[in-house]
Amino acid sequence: QGQLVESGGGLVQPGGSLRLSCAVSGNNFFSLYTMGWFRQAPGKQREMVAQITTTDDTRYSDSVKGRFTISRDNAKNILYLQMNSLKVADTAVYYCNADSGVTGIGYWGQGTQVTVSS
């Protein structure tokens, strides 16, 4: 029922910025989902980067706090992740996640590659 498509990834130099987008389609209840960004770097397990609730409360991993900003546009069904002051350690595949709060109902995007390299 829900399809999540990430975009905005690419190659950027350290200190640069990128904005990731996650477009949700096939679902009319975007505003009722807690949304999050996760990432998986080479040799590491997937970790939560940022989360935004249905009431716009946000939280971030310590490694990105102060550099990344998560936001959502409920009118357009789009989730964003603004990434500033990027570091080489931020290199990973970034995934969008939607959590309905109901067991068994959640969605993942296919991921977008972010590579930070000089």
C-alpha positions, 0 to 999 in steps of 0.5 A: 500500500505504501511506496517510499522512494528516496532521492537526492543522494550523490557524491559530495566533498567533505564539508558540503551539503545534500538534501535527501527526499523521500516521496511516499505514494500509494498511501493517503495516511502519510501524516499519521506515520512517524518517519525516519532516516536510517543509514548503513555504512560499509561494515556496519549495521543499519542505524537510525539517523533521525526521526520525526513524529506525527507531532513534529517532534524530532530526535537525532543520533549523536553523530549527526546532531547539529548537522542534519535536520529532518522535516516533513511536508504532509501536504506533499507526502515528502520527508526530507533530510538536510545534511550539512557539514558532511563528513567522510564517516557519513558515507552510507546508503540512506533509507527512508522508513515509515512507522504506523505504530501498529505492529506489522505495518511499516515501510522501507525505501530502497535507499539512496547512496551518499558518498562523501569523499575528497 
